[in-house]
Amino acid sequence: MDGDVQTEHDDVEKEMPNVKNGAYKIVANKLHKKYTRKVVAVDEFSLLVKPNECMVLLGTNGAGKTTTFNMMNGIVKSTSGET
């Protein structure tokens, strides 16, 4: 796992108690979406967005951006993780 990804996972885990008090408007904790045994669309994506912050997902075609937003909006059920 990339060092930046691990740092974000750790930050999200550390901040989870503050999520309930409204410190963050958008929360994704280790979102994972697997369509088949070989097709993983999103692999443990974690993110915290505070009120009045702007967030953008950048990536190549097929990187999982749309799947991530769809999971965060309840359109697609994640295989694991929480929003």
Protein Blocks (a to p, Z undefined) as FASTA:
>chain_A
ZZklmmmmmmmmmmmmmmmnopafbdcehiacdfblmlcfbghiaddddehiacddddde
hilmmmmmmmmnomaccfbdcZZ
